[in-house]
Amino acid sequence: MAVITKATYESLAGKIGNAYAQQAGAVPYIASGLAEVVALDDSDQEYDMLFAWYNTDANATTTFSNTSNFTGLATSLNAHAELRSGLPLTTWLTNESVVVTSDFAVISKDAGWDVDAYIA
């Protein structure tokens, strides 16, 4: 069984990084929504929504910036490249001239592979 191509690795790494970025990008929307709820002129409207918006905002940075939803994907991709190439990941990435996004690098590092040197 052969290792995936450079193009496939970069595509999958990009998708993982983009998914993480989209999740992390939700944080400012939650904060903005909370501010809008707090600014409502009607106390019933604010009362009905404040608790949920406040709790979500309080947890948003931790929850949405957490890479744990994606580390399994990075692990499977990086482990495959190592296993099927028979090389350490960094050697394979260098040999193939692979580049990754900074978002993927964050996830990869949390999964146990530091690929910062390959950020485009």
FENJO-V793564 format. One record per run of one state. SS is the DSSP state (H for helix, E for strand, L for the rest). FROM is the first residue (numbers start at 1). LEN is the number of residues. If there is no record, write none. Layout:
# FENJO-V793564
ss=SS from=FROM len=LEN
ss=SS from=FROM len=LEN
This chain:
# FENJO-V793564
ss=L from=1 len=5
ss=H from=6 len=19
ss=L from=25 len=2
ss=H from=27 len=12
ss=L from=39 len=4
ss=H from=43 len=22
ss=L from=65 len=6
ss=H from=71 len=15
ss=L from=86 len=3
ss=H from=89 len=8
ss=L from=97 len=3
ss=E from=100 len=1
ss=L from=101 len=1
ss=H from=102 len=10
ss=L from=112 len=4
ss=H from=116 len=3
ss=E from=119 len=1
ss=L from=120 len=1
